[in-house]
Amino acid sequence: MQIHDHVFEKFISSDEIAVVVNRLAGEINNDYLGKELVVIVILKGAFIFAADIIRRIQLPCRVELLAAASYGPLMISSGTVEFILPDYQIKNKHVLIIEDIIDTGLTLSSVTDALQKFAPESLEIITLISKPAMRKIDIPVKYIGIEIPPVFIVGYGMDYDEAGRGLPDIYSKVPSE
């Protein structure tokens, strides 16, 4: 499949994603049984994953959105994280950050540092995709869906220069092109 100037091939099917989403939702339901959650979705990439996981969380939860960016039109993190953090009223609340993909850890490190100032009772992270080989900052992630090597991926909310978000499967850039 061609997206802009690169060729991509199917990497993770929508069926595999559904299995992972169900597993992660089960873990969250068990871990937070009897509690309320404040879910903070990192936009834009995590919106599809968040919608699927939130529909499977069987707990009271308030959803908040946070636009954070570190890629721009590139295939690697720019190293600069941009976001504006509103006061989400999370003092003494259980907070779960939903992220699509963690590679360098820069975005989540910046976001979690900022959120800690609001004194949540707990603050955990869930990600569909983790690229541990790309980490620059070791950030604790409680819920990891799939670990992958350092390949560039699109689909299921993730994009390449704003294209490919609506694909139901996840595709990786073909390395030889």
PAZA-867588 format. One record per residue (C-alpha): residue number from 1; residue in one letter; chain; z, y, x. Coordinates in steps of 0.02 Angstrom, whole numbers, plus 50000, padded with zeros to 5 digits. Example, Ala and Ser with C-alpha at 12.3 -4.5 7.8 and 13.67 -1.06 7.14 Angstrom:
BEGIN
+------+------+--------+-------+-------+-------+
: mise : pati : torvex :     w :     v :     u :
+------+------+--------+-------+-------+-------+
:    1 :    A :      A : 50390 : 49775 : 50615 :
:    2 :    S :      A : 50357 : 49947 : 50684 :
+------+------+--------+-------+-------+-------+
END
This chain:
BEGIN
+------+------+--------+-------+-------+-------+
: mise : pati : torvex :     w :     v :     u :
+------+------+--------+-------+-------+-------+
:    1 :    M :      A : 50000 : 50000 : 50000 :
:    2 :    Q :      A : 49956 : 50172 : 50065 :
:    3 :    I :      A : 50079 : 50317 : 50047 :
:    4 :    H :      A : 50018 : 50479 : 50123 :
:    5 :    D :      A : 49959 : 50433 : 50298 :
:    6 :    H :      A : 50050 : 50265 : 50319 :
:    7 :    V :      A : 50033 : 50086 : 50259 :
:    8 :    F :      A : 50184 : 49998 : 50182 :
:    9 :    E :      A : 50215 : 49816 : 50134 :
:   10 :    K :      A : 50340 : 49739 : 50013 :
:   11 :    F :      A : 50506 : 49715 : 50100 :
:   12 :    I :      A : 50637 : 49685 : 49963 :
:   13 :    S :      A : 50588 : 49633 : 49787 :
:   14 :    S :      A : 50659 : 49707 : 49628 :
:   15 :    D :      A : 50732 : 49534 : 49589 :
:   16 :    E :      A : 50827 : 49533 : 49754 :
:   17 :    I :      A : 50888 : 49710 : 49720 :
:   18 :    A :      A : 50952 : 49658 : 49547 :
:   19 :    V :      A : 51055 : 49516 : 49623 :
:   20 :    V :      A : 51133 : 49636 : 49749 :
:   21 :    V :      A : 51170 : 49767 : 49615 :
:   22 :    N :      A : 51257 : 49636 : 49507 :
:   23 :    R :      A : 51361 : 49575 : 49655 :
:   24 :    L :      A : 51415 : 49752 : 49703 :
:   25 :    A :      A : 51458 : 49799 : 49523 :
:   26 :    G :      A : 51566 : 49643 : 49510 :
:   27 :    E :      A : 51661 : 49691 : 49668 :
:   28 :    I :      A : 51690 : 49867 : 49603 :
:   29 :    N :      A : 51747 : 49805 : 49432 :
:   30 :    N :      A : 51873 : 49690 : 49517 :
:   31 :    D :      A : 51934 : 49817 : 49644 :
:   32 :    Y :      A : 51960 : 49958 : 49518 :
:   33 :    L :      A : 52020 : 49856 : 49369 :
:   34 :    G :      A : 52125 : 49967 : 49256 :
:   35 :    K :      A : 52076 : 50127 : 49348 :
:   36 :    E :      A : 51957 : 50270 : 49315 :
:   37 :    L :      A : 51822 : 50318 : 49439 :
:   38 :    V :      A : 51737 : 50478 : 49486 :
:   39 :    V :      A : 51565 : 50427 : 49548 :
:   40 :    I :      A : 51472 : 50550 : 49659 :
:   41 :    V :      A : 51287 : 50510 : 49674 :
:   42 :    I :      A : 51197 : 50573 : 49829 :
:   43 :    L :      A : 51029 : 50642 : 49773 :
:   44 :    K :      A : 50887 : 50619 : 49773 :
:   45 :    G :      A : 50870 : 50444 : 49844 :
:   46 :    A :      A : 51017 : 50359 : 49761 :
:   47 :    F :      A : 50978 : 50404 : 49581 :
:   48 :    I :      A : 50895 : 50239 : 49533 :
:   49 :    F :      A : 51025 : 50132 : 49622 :
:   50 :    A :      A : 51162 : 50237 : 49544 :
:   51 :    A :      A : 51091 : 50217 : 49368 :
:   52 :    D :      A : 51083 : 50029 : 49389 :
:   53 :    I :      A : 51256 : 50010 : 49465 :
:   54 :    I :      A : 51341 : 50130 : 49343 :
:   55 :    R :      A : 51271 : 50033 : 49194 :
:   56 :    R :      A : 51356 : 49878 : 49265 :
:   57 :    I :      A : 51525 : 49958 : 49304 :
:   58 :    Q :      A : 51640 : 49912 : 49161 :
:   59 :    L :      A : 51767 : 50050 : 49194 :
:   60 :    P :      A : 51789 : 50227 : 49133 :
:   61 :    C :      A : 51691 : 50335 : 49252 :
:   62 :    R :      A : 51638 : 50515 : 49269 :
:   63 :    V :      A : 51474 : 50545 : 49357 :
:   64 :    E :      A : 51442 : 50692 : 49473 :
:   65 :    L :      A : 51286 : 50731 : 49572 :
:   66 :    L :      A : 51269 : 50799 : 49749 :
:   67 :    A :      A : 51105 : 50850 : 49829 :
:   68 :    A :      A : 51114 : 50812 : 50015 :
:   69 :    A :      A : 50966 : 50803 : 50134 :
:   70 :    S :      A : 50937 : 50754 : 50314 :
:   71 :    Y :      A : 50758 : 50689 : 50316 :
:   72 :    G :      A : 50639 : 50820 : 50248 :
:   73 :    P :      A : 50458 : 50763 : 50273 :
:   74 :    L :      A : 50502 : 50654 : 50424 :
:   75 :    M :      A : 50528 : 50466 : 50443 :
:   76 :    I :      A : 50687 : 50491 : 50545 :
:   77 :    S :      A : 50844 : 50590 : 50510 :
:   78 :    S :      A : 50829 : 50770 : 50565 :
:   79 :    G :      A : 51011 : 50767 : 50622 :
:   80 :    T :      A : 51050 : 50915 : 50510 :
:   81 :    V :      A : 51137 : 50884 : 50344 :
:   82 :    E :      A : 51120 : 51011 : 50205 :
:   83 :    F :      A : 51224 : 51015 : 50046 :
:   84 :    I :      A : 51331 : 51129 : 49938 :
:   85 :    L :      A : 51491 : 51046 : 49880 :
:   86 :    P :      A : 51558 : 51103 : 49711 :
:   87 :    D :      A : 51739 : 51076 : 49664 :
:   88 :    Y :      A : 51727 : 50909 : 49575 :
:   89 :    Q :      A : 51910 : 50908 : 49521 :
:   90 :    I :      A : 51946 : 50747 : 49615 :
:   91 :    K :      A : 52126 : 50776 : 49669 :
:   92 :    N :      A : 52222 : 50612 : 49647 :
:   93 :    K :      A : 52066 : 50526 : 49579 :
:   94 :    H :      A : 51977 : 50368 : 49638 :
:   95 :    V :      A : 51809 : 50426 : 49706 :
:   96 :    L :      A : 51659 : 50317 : 49741 :
:   97 :    I :      A : 51510 : 50392 : 49832 :
:   98 :    I :      A : 51345 : 50309 : 49790 :
:   99 :    E :      A : 51214 : 50319 : 49928 :
:  100 :    D :      A : 51043 : 50237 : 49938 :
:  101 :    I :      A : 51035 : 50208 : 50126 :
:  102 :    I :      A : 51146 : 50237 : 50275 :
:  103 :    D :      A : 51066 : 50248 : 50445 :
:  104 :    T :      A : 51141 : 50377 : 50566 :
:  105 :    G :      A : 51296 : 50406 : 50458 :
:  106 :    L :      A : 51279 : 50595 : 50477 :
:  107 :    T :      A : 51255 : 50633 : 50292 :
:  108 :    L :      A : 51402 : 50529 : 50233 :
:  109 :    S :      A : 51516 : 50587 : 50373 :
:  110 :    S :      A : 51485 : 50768 : 50323 :
:  111 :    V :      A : 51506 : 50731 : 50138 :
:  112 :    T :      A : 51665 : 50627 : 50156 :
:  113 :    D :      A : 51745 : 50755 : 50271 :
:  114 :    A :      A : 51711 : 50890 : 50142 :
:  115 :    L :      A : 51774 : 50784 : 49996 :
:  116 :    Q :      A : 51936 : 50736 : 50085 :
:  117 :    K :      A : 51988 : 50919 : 50074 :
:  118 :    F :      A : 52005 : 50897 : 49885 :
:  119 :    A :      A : 52138 : 50759 : 49910 :
:  120 :    P :      A : 52067 : 50612 : 49812 :
:  121 :    E :      A : 52182 : 50462 : 49790 :
:  122 :    S :      A : 52046 : 50353 : 49865 :
:  123 :    L :      A : 51872 : 50386 : 49932 :
:  124 :    E :      A : 51752 : 50241 : 49958 :
:  125 :    I :      A : 51565 : 50223 : 49988 :
:  126 :    I :      A : 51438 : 50106 : 49913 :
:  127 :    T :      A : 51262 : 50093 : 49984 :
:  128 :    L :      A : 51117 : 49984 : 49937 :
:  129 :    I :      A : 51044 : 49983 : 50113 :
:  130 :    S :      A : 51129 : 49994 : 50282 :
:  131 :    K :      A : 51043 : 50010 : 50451 :
:  132 :    P :      A : 51186 : 49977 : 50572 :
:  133 :    A :      A : 51072 : 49986 : 50726 :
:  134 :    M :      A : 51039 : 50170 : 50685 :
:  135 :    R :      A : 51222 : 50226 : 50674 :
:  136 :    K :      A : 51272 : 50381 : 50769 :
:  137 :    I :      A : 51436 : 50397 : 50675 :
:  138 :    D :      A : 51539 : 50245 : 50629 :
:  139 :    I :      A : 51578 : 50279 : 50447 :
:  140 :    P :      A : 51679 : 50152 : 50346 :
:  141 :    V :      A : 51575 : 50083 : 50202 :
:  142 :    K :      A : 51668 : 49971 : 50080 :
:  143 :    Y :      A : 51518 : 49909 : 49980 :
:  144 :    I :      A : 51357 : 49864 : 50072 :
:  145 :    G :      A : 51212 : 49788 : 49978 :
:  146 :    I :      A : 51088 : 49738 : 50113 :
:  147 :    E :      A : 51086 : 49764 : 50301 :
:  148 :    I :      A : 50913 : 49790 : 50375 :
:  149 :    P :      A : 50840 : 49825 : 50547 :
:  150 :    P :      A : 50784 : 50002 : 50592 :
:  151 :    V :      A : 50626 : 50007 : 50486 :
:  152 :    F :      A : 50569 : 50150 : 50375 :
:  153 :    I :      A : 50575 : 50105 : 50190 :
:  154 :    V :      A : 50521 : 50180 : 50024 :
:  155 :    G :      A : 50542 : 50134 : 49841 :
:  156 :    Y :      A : 50686 : 50110 : 49719 :
:  157 :    G :      A : 50727 : 50296 : 49734 :
:  158 :    M :      A : 50691 : 50316 : 49919 :
:  159 :    D :      A : 50540 : 50417 : 49971 :
:  160 :    Y :      A : 50420 : 50464 : 50107 :
:  161 :    D :      A : 50392 : 50651 : 50091 :
:  162 :    E :      A : 50433 : 50641 : 49903 :
:  163 :    A :      A : 50314 : 50495 : 49869 :
:  164 :    G :      A : 50360 : 50316 : 49823 :
:  165 :    R :      A : 50527 : 50346 : 49735 :
:  166 :    G :      A : 50473 : 50262 : 49572 :
:  167 :    L :      A : 50422 : 50096 : 49651 :
:  168 :    P :      A : 50530 : 49954 : 49581 :
:  169 :    D :      A : 50527 : 49859 : 49746 :
:  170 :    I :      A : 50568 : 49921 : 49921 :
:  171 :    Y :      A : 50426 : 49933 : 50047 :
:  172 :    S :      A : 50434 : 49950 : 50236 :
:  173 :    K :      A : 50312 : 50042 : 50347 :
:  174 :    V :      A : 50193 : 49922 : 50431 :
:  175 :    P :      A : 50239 : 49930 : 50617 :
:  176 :    S :      A : 50066 : 49900 : 50688 :
:  177 :    E :      A : 49981 : 50046 : 50603 :
+------+------+--------+-------+-------+-------+
END
